[in-house]
């Protein structure tokens, strides 16, 4: 078969590859602690599951509008208006099966060949993948440990050219857990007004913040019209398998994204959208309890990582990941990730799974029990104690 050239530009997510390797070891009888996959280990709250069952019984099993059910879009608009402090109409909302289609469709709608898009590195690997797939040039914006996993604003200014069409931001951030400060966002706002590029603001972890809150660029004066908010239900409501996300954007772009939905997915499952309405309008106590549990796990994991030989780790401000620096071990990221899985039975991700600037780091997910995290730390200590000199 003769494949299209564009397929060579499409990347993947290493997390699923490592998960498959770990599961293969488990089938051979090995015990593996899973810290590789970015998925809450909590059940979807009961009232959301009940809403989905009721929707199925009520016949919500047919096609819906490509942009989403009217009541779902209105529920999203009200929730985003409240949480970001901005006016939002249902016409500015497009509902998709997961958050990735918003990333994919907005970049396809905005980028032409020859355009440039700036994206965070280390960062979610699908950013660079889709930029390349669209035929544009991906321009990595380095996030730095010494800046609490923020970028250097002066470096951002140097990367912007006349061809810069889109800036992708993610806060709270995967894989580092960094949360952009007001000062950093102020600089982005100034640059966006000066150079008139669009901002794809990935806010999928916006509710998973441990100190303060994550501010959206859409709340800045004059930036709502050029900001696309990407959000969804997978992380906040432990609904990864439900595939439910949304974008909030200018109505002109929303029409294009809805047309891409028509061509690709037709629509998002209607009974899943009914569950989404229940998630937004129902009790938020399960979310708050999950965040508090992640806080406890984060504190223990980071403390344990800082006790390992050759390892240091900053305290993440959001999401549910730790991104330790392992340069003191003398191993590359991939060497250590492979060794931990094959020899210690701990599945983690190499920092290079998130871009070249992730070398020297690992990503560990807090989405496992405290007992499992303790087991992982014990195994990591044993693994490193014979390899790293004090």
N, C-alpha and C positions, 0 to 999 in steps of 0.2 A: 504494500500500500504506500502511496506517495503522499506524505502528510504536508499540510500547509506550513509554511515557514513560521507563521505566528506561534505555532505550538512549541517551537524551540525557545520562545521567550517566556513561557509560562512556568512559574515555579511551583512549590508545594509547601506543606507544613511538616516539618520534621517531627513534631510531637506525635503525629499519628504513626509515623514510621517507627519511632522508639517504642510506642505503645505496642505495636505489633511484635517487635522483637522481645519485649518483656513478656507478652502473653505466650509467645513460643517457648520461652524458658519455663514459664509456669506449667505449660502442658507436659514438660519433661520432669515435673516434680519440684522445680525450684521455687522458693518463696521470694517474692519480689515486693518491695515497698514502692508504690506508684506515686512519684512526685513529678511526673513529666507532663501530665495532661491538665489543661486549664479548664477544669469543669468542677463546679461546686459539688461536694459529696453529700449534699442535703437533698431530701425529697422535695419535689414541687409542693408548695403549701396546699393543704387539704381543700380550702375553699376554691382554689383555682382548678384543681382536678374535678371537683364537683360541678363547677361551671361548665367544664368541657363535656362531662357526661350528660348534663342537662341539655346542653346545646345539641348533642347527637340525638338525644331522645326527641328534641323539638324539631329535628329535621334540618339542622344547619350542616348539610352535607353536599351542597351544590355550589356551583360557581358563584363568586362574588365579584365586585368591581376590581379591576386590575390595581387600582391605587389603594384598595382596602375598603371594608365596610364603612359606611358613613358614620355609624355610631362609634366604631373603633377609632377612626381618624379624629373624631371630636374628643374622645377620651384622651388620646395622645396629646392633642393640641392643648387641652386644659391642664394636663399633667406637666407638660414642658413649659407652658406659660407660668405655672406656679413655681416650678423648681428653678427656672432660669430667670424669672422676673421680666419676661418679655411678652408682648402680645403675639399669639400664634393662632392662625385659623386652620380649620380642617383642610382647606385647599392647599396648605403648605406641607401637608403630611402625606407620605407614601409608605404603606405597610408592605413588608416583604417577608419571605420565608427565611428568617435569620438576618443578621446584620450585614453579612458579606455582600449580598446583592446591592445594598446601598453603596458600599465601597466600589463595587464593580461597575454598576450602572452610572454613578455620578462621574467617575473617571472616564468611562467611555463617552459620556455625553459632553464632557468638557475638554478632553485632550485630543489634539490632532498630532499627526506625525511632525516632528520638529519642535513641538512644545516641550517645556521642562516642568517637572513636578518635584518639589522638595519633600522629603519624607524623613522621619526619625530613624537613626541607626545607632545602636541596636533598636529594633522595632519589629512589630508584627510583620512577618515575611511577605504576606499577601499584598502589602502596599507596593513594594518594589515590583512584585510579580505582575500586578495589574497595570501599573504604569508602563512597564515594558510591553505587555500584551497590547496596550492601546497604541503602541508605536511611538510613545513619547520617551524622553530621556529622564531616567530617575537620577535625582541629585541627593545624595545622602547628607543629612544634617546630623553631625555627631552629638550624641548625648554623653555627658561626662560625669563620671563618678564624683570628681571633686566639686562639681556644681550641683550636687544632690540630684544627679541624673536629669539635669536640665541642659539646654544647649547654651552656647555662647552667643548672645544677641549680635555681637559684632560679626561673628562668623556667619550667622544667618544673613546679615546685610550683604556680606561679600558673595554669598551664593546666589542672590537674586539677580536675574538678568532681564533683558527685554523679552525673553522667551518664557519666563516663569509664569505659568498659568495657574498652578495649584500648589498650595502648601498643605501637607497632611500633618495634623497634630493628634496626639493621643495622651489624654490626661484624665484620670490616673493611667499610668503607662504599663503596658506589657512589652518587655519582660521585667522592667526594673522596679515597678511599684512607685516610681517618681510621680509627684504632683507638681505641675507648673505653678510657679509663684505669680502673684499679681504683677510684679515687676517684669517677668518674662512675657506675660500676656500683653502687658502695655507695649512692649517693644514690637511684638507681632502686630498689634493693632496699628501702630504707627507705620510699620512697613506695608501693611495691607492697604492702608489709605493712600500711601505714597505711590505704590506700584500697581494697585488695582488688580491683584490676583485673588482667586477664590481660596477659601479655607475649608478643607474637609476635616471637621473636628470629631474624632472618634471618642465618644463619651460613654462607651459601653460599660465602663467601671465607675460611672459617676456616683453611684450610691455606696460604693465600697471605699470610703474614705475614713481614716482613723483620727485625724486631727483637722479641725476646720472643715472646709468644703472645697470642692473642685468648681472653679468658676468657668463658665462657658464664654468663649469669644463672641457668641451671638448676642450676649448681653451688653456688649460695648456699643456706644452710639455710632451709627452708620455702618456697623459690621454685620448686622443680621441678614441683610440682603445678599452678602457675599459669603456667608457661612452656611455650610451644610452640617447639621447635627446628625451624627450616626449614633443610634442607641438601640436598645432591644431588651429582651426579657431573659436571655440565657443566663447571665451572671447574677443579676439582681434577684431573680425569682427562681433560680435553679431550674431553668426550663431549656437546657441546651438541646434536648432531643425534640422539643416542640417546634423548633425552627420558626421563631417569631421575632422580627426586628422592624425598625422603621427609620425613616429619614425625615428631617424637617428642613425645608429649603424654600427658596424663592419659587413662586407659583409657576413661572415660566420653565424653570428647570424641573419642577415636579411633573409637569406634563410630559417632558421627554423621558423621565425616569419611569413614569407609569406606562409609557409606550414600550419601553424596553421590557417592563414586566409583562405586558401583553404578548410580546414576541417570545419571551423566554419561559415564564412560569404560568401565564394566564392570570393567576391570582394566588393569594395566600389562603390556606385552608380556612373556611369560614368558622368551623367550630373551634379552631385554635384561636381565632381572633376574639370569639366570645369569651374564651378563657383569659385572653389578654385584657379585656375590659374588666373582668373580675379582679385580675392582678392589680391593675391601676387604681380601681375604685374601692377595693376591699381592704381588710386590715393589713397594716404594714408591720405588725409585730414580728412575723416570721423573718422578714428582711432584717430588722434591727437585731434580732437574736443571732442570725447568721453572721452579721458583721461583727458582733461582739465575740462570737466564737473564733472567727478569723483573726481578730485582734489578739486573743490569747495565744493562738497557734503561732501567729507572726512573731510575737514577743519571745516565745520559747525557741522557735526555729532560729531566729537571728542570734539569740544569745548562744545557742548551741553551735552555730556555724562559727561564731567568733572565738569559740574555744578550740576549734580544730587547728592542727598544725598547718601553717602555710595559707590560712584562709582568713579573710576579713569581709565583713558584710555591713553595709549601711542599713539603717532601719527604713523600710519602705513606708511611704505615707498613704498608699492606697493599693487597690487591687488585692490579689491574694498570692503574690509571688515574692520570693527573695532572689536577689541577683548577686551572689557572693563573688568577690575577687579571689581567684585561686592562683595568681601568678607566683605566690610564695611556695607553691608545691613543686615548681619546676616542670609541671606538665602542661600541655596544651589543653584547651577546653575539651576537644574531642577525645583526647587520650584519657582524661579523667572521667568524662561521661561514660566512655566505653568500659573503663576499668570498674567503675562503680556498679554498672549493670552486670557485667559478666562475672566479676569476682566477688562483689559485695551484695548483690541483689538489691540495689537501689537504682531506680529509674529516674534520671534527671535529663535535662537538655543542655547540650553545649551552647554556650553563648553565641557561637557562630551560626546557630540556627536562626538568629535574629539579625544577621548581617556581619560584615567583616569587623566592625568596631565592637562586636561582642566577644572577640578573642580575649582570653584571660578570665572569663566569667562562666558561671553556670546559672541556669534558671531552675529553681525549685518551687513547686506549687505547695501552698498550705492546705490544699483541698484533700486532706486526709486527717485521720484522728490524731489526737495528741500522743496516744500510745504508739501509733505507727511512726509519727515523727521522731519519737524517742528512739525507736528501733533503728530508723534510718540514720540518726546522728551517731548512735553506737557503732553501726556498721561502717559509717564513713570515718570515724575516728580510728577504728581498727585498720581500715584500708590505708589510711594516711600515715599512721604511726610507724609503719615499717618502710615508708617511702620518703618521708620528709624529716630532715635533721632539725632538731630543736635549735 
